[in-house]
Each structure stands twice: as C-alpha cells, then as structure tokens.
Amino acid sequence: MGYNNYALLHTEVNAGVATVVMDNPPINLLDVPLTRELNRLSEQLFADATVKVVVYKSADKEFFLGHADLELFQTHAGDNLLESLELFHDMVRRFRSWNKITIGQIDGGRVIGGGSEFVEAMDMRFAASGKAFFSHPEVTMGVIPHKGGTFSLTRSIGRGRTLEMILSGAFISAELAQSYGYINRALVPVALNAFVTGLARRIAALSSVTISNVKKLVDSAAAENFENYLEAENRLLLDGLSTQDTQERLTRFLRDVGQSREAELGIRHKVARS
C-alpha cells in the first residue's frame, strides 16, 4: 500500500511505524486542503493492518501546525467551515477508535489553535524543550476552540488550566506543558527523535488487539458522550460566528495582519513559562 499520492504530507512506513511529515508552507496552516489530506491519510492508515503506530512531525521548525484558515470563519464561508469541521471530526473519531497509537513529535515551533487541537487528539505528545510552544488564541478573535480540543484538553490538564490556556490566549512552553500534563514529556532536542522512535517501535511490537484493548480501558476511565459534546460545541461555535463582534475581529485580523509567514512570525506572542 503506497502513500505517495499526497501533496502536503510525506509518509514512510517502517517496522509497523508510519511517520507522517506535514508540509504546508508558508505556516503549516490547518486549512481545508491540509485537513482533507490528513483525513484521507487517516482513512488509509486505518485500513493498513501493517501500521500500529503513527508519528506526526512537521517539515517546518517554526510552525509545527498552525491554526485553521481564519477566512473559513467569515459568514460567507460557512460551507467550507462545515466541511472542515466534519473532516476533522471524522479523523478525531478515527484516532480514538482505531487499534493504533498516534504520537505527536513536536521538534520545535508553534502549535496554534486548530493545530493544538490536532495534537490534543493524539494518544501521546512529546516536544523539544526550549523549542516548542502551544496556544489557543481563538478567543482573541471571538472564536471558541471547536475541533474537540476542550474535550481532550480538560481531561489532560484539568478545568482550571484549560480555562487559563484558552481564555488567556497565551503560548505555554514545552516545559510548562509537561508540568500541566498537556504533553507526556519535554525532552532536549537532540534526544527527542531517538526517544520517540524507540517508543514507537516498542509499541509497534505489540499485538493490535493489545493496543486496542489498552486504549479502550484507558478511555473508559473518563467516559463521556463524545458525539453529544461535538454537537454542542458546533452549536456554540456557529452561534459565536454569527455575531458582529466576531466577524469584525476576523476581518480586522485578516486585513491588518494576515496569514503570511512574515506576519505570523512578526506577532509578539506572550509565552508562559514554567
């Protein structure tokens, strides 16, 4: 089974481990084309019995994965927004249900908004200390996290820290993310790849049934009606997007800042550290 028919994703499979490198210049924006490819790849990986672990990386050392395309949230773009949400939700459901382990290896750079929710949907997350930073800046434009992220985030770091991270909009460092429980570990950059590779191969040596059963047992410890949750989240997101304030914030950001690489790197983000 080949994985060459993707423009924005580069995938290699070795010893039961699929390594996926995301490459969507200039800022690895989580736009509709990238979301389509991520969802399609997850379908293909889901059907591949030889793959037991999927490791997601980035080709960009300054942007692991960016936020969603903000143009999707303007009123005129409703159909594209709904398509993006449906594709992302399909992928998240697949992550939760399949007998494979997903790992985010953040070698460095920003993990922003929808990109954060993508990472939060994975089974495990490892990041380079001093190099990786995570944020949920959606509220500054009147948008709430909307891809299931608060569901996963609350269960990882608790109610208070979830509210802090989302309502402040600030970046947190890999070190603080580790102390919060957002990521499994913050490792020195030179050790990160070897650690994740070794862990992925150890897991891939297990049976698929074992992996599946362990995931089911762990997930049952924090049971929640995920479908109802996504429905409520969608409703609140769409309600918020219908307000004049949100549309004005989106228009102002796109007009005054934009989504170019230079503009995003030029934003002076406040970074919370441990």
N, C-alpha and C positions, 0 to 999 in steps of 0.2 A: 504493500500500500504506500503510494507516494504522497509527499507533502510539498510539492513544488508549485502548485497552482495558486499561489498567494503573492500579492504584490507587496503587502505590508508586514508579513510575518515570515520568518525563516525558521524552519523546524528540522531538527535532527533527532533520530531515534537510535539509542544505543543501550544495550543491556536492560531493556524494559523501561528506560527513562527517555521521555520526549522533552527536548529542550527547545523552547519557543522564544525567539528573539523578536520583539516588537520594534518596528522601524517605520514611523510615520512622520517624517520631517514636516515643518521645522521644529515642532514642540511635542511630538507624540500625542497630538490632540486625540481624545477619545471621540472622534466624530463618527458619522454614520458609516463611511467606508471601512474604518478600522473595526467598528462594532460588528459589522456584517462579517468581516473576515474572522474575528475572534469567535463569533457564534458558529460559523460554518466549520472552523477548525475544531471547536469543541465537539461538534456532532461527529466529525471524522475520528477524533481521538476516542470518543465514547464507544465507537464501533470497533476500535482496534484492540483486540484481546492481547496483543503483544506488549501494549503500553500499560504500565501500572502506576507510574509517577509522571507528572507533567510539571516541569520547572519553567516559569516565565521570567524572562530577562528583558533588558532594553538595550537597543543599539546606541542610545543617547545617554551619556553620563551626566547630563544636566537635567534631563526630563525622563524619569523612569516611565511615567504615564501621566499625561495631562488631564485636565478637566474635559467635560463634554463641550461640544461646539455650542457656544452661547447663542448663536443665531437660531438654534433649534427652539429656544425658549421664547422667542418673539411670537406674538399672536399669529402671525401669518404662516408660521412653520409647524402648525400643530400635527399634521400627518406624519412628517418626518420625526417629530419628537416621539409620537406614539410608536412608530416603527422601531426607533432606537431603544425605547423602554422595553418593548416586547422581546426584542432580540437579546438584550442584556439579561432580562429576567429568565428567558429560556436557558441561557448559559449558566446563570447562577443556580437555577434548579438542577441543572446537569451536574455542576460541581458538587452540590450537596448530596445527590443521589447515587452517583456512579461509584464503582468499586475501584477507584483510582485516587491517588493523593495529589493535590495541587499545592505547589510551593512557589512563593514569590521570592525571587532573589534580587534584592534592590542593591546593586553595586554602587549606586550613587544617584543624586539628583532629586528633583521634586516629584512627589506623588500627590496629586491635587484633585480634590472634588470627586468626580466620577472615577478618576484613576485610583483614588483612595478606596472607593467602594469596590473596585475590581480586586484590589489587594485584600480587602477585608473579607471578600467572598471565598478566598482561598483557604485551604486547610492549615497551612503554615506560612510564616513570613520571616525572612532573615534579611538583615540590612547591614550595610557598611557603616561603622561608627565614624562620625565626623563628615560623612559624605551624603547621607540620605535624610530627607525631610518630608514630613507628611502634613497635609492640611485639608480642612473642609471649609473653603472660603465662600460657599454658595450664598450664605445669609447676607453677605455684604451687598448682594445684588437682588435681595428679596426672594431668593430661591432656596428651597429646603433640599437636603440630601434626598435622593429619590430613586436610588437603584438598590434598595435593600440594605444600604450601608449602616443605617442606625440600628437595624435589627442585629447585624453582626457585631457592630461596634459596641453596643450596650452590653452584649454578652462577653465581649473581650475585656473591656476596661471599666464597666460599671456605669451607672446612671450619671453620677456627678461629673466624672471625667468626660463622658460623652457630651454632656451639655457644655462643659468648658471648651472642648475642642471645636464643637460645631458653632456655638454662639460667639466665641472669640474670633474665629476665622484664622487664628494664628498657626504658623508652622510649629511642629514639635520635632525635635531632633531624634535620631535613631536611638540615642541613649535614653532619652525620656520615654520614647515609645516602648522601649524594652521594660522600663520600670513600671509603666502603665499596664503592660500586658498586651499592648497593641501588636507588637511583633514578638516572635519567640526569643530571638537573640539579636543583639548588635555586636558584630564581630569586626575586628580590624580588617581593613580592606584586603590585605594580602592573604588573609586566611579564609575569607568568605566563600570563594568558589570551591575550594577543596572541601570545606565543611559541608556545603550543600550537596555537592556531587557525591560525597561519601554517604551522607544520609539518604539521598535519593536511591542510590544503588542498594543500600541495605533494605530499604522498604520494598524496592522492586524485586528483591529476592524472596519476598513473602508470597503466599498464595493470594490470588484475587479474592477468594472467599474470606480469608482472614482480614484483609484490608477492609472489605465491605462490612463485615460484622463489627469490627472495631469502630468504624465510623458510625454505624447505626447505634451502638451502645453509647458512644460519647454524645451523639446528637440527642438521644432520648433523655439525657440528663437535663437538658434545657429545652424541653418540648414546648413548642409554640405553633399556633396555626399560621404558617408562613404565607399561605395563599391569602387569608383574610388580611394579614399585615400588609402585603403588597397592594391589595385593593385600596386599603385605607390610605396608604402612602401616596398612591397615584392620585386619589381624590384630592388630598390636601395640596399636592404639587400643582395640579391643574387649577384649583381654586386660587392659589397664590399667583399663578402666572396670569390670571385674568385681571389682576389689579393694575391700576395705572402706575403706582409706585414701582412695582417690579419691572414693568415694561420700560419705564423711564430710566431705571438703573441699568438695564440691559443695553438700551440704546446709547446711553452715555458712555458706558464702558467700551462698547464696540466702536463708538465714534472717537473717543478721546485716547483710548489705549490700544484696542485691537488685539489680535491674537497672533501677531508675528513673533518670531523667536526673539527679536531685539526688544520688542515691547514687553514680553513676558519676563525676560531676564532683567529688564530695567525696573520692574516693580520692586519697591523697597518693602519686603516682607519682614514682619516681626517674627523671629524664630524663638520659640520657647525651648529652653534647655534644662537638663537635669541639674 
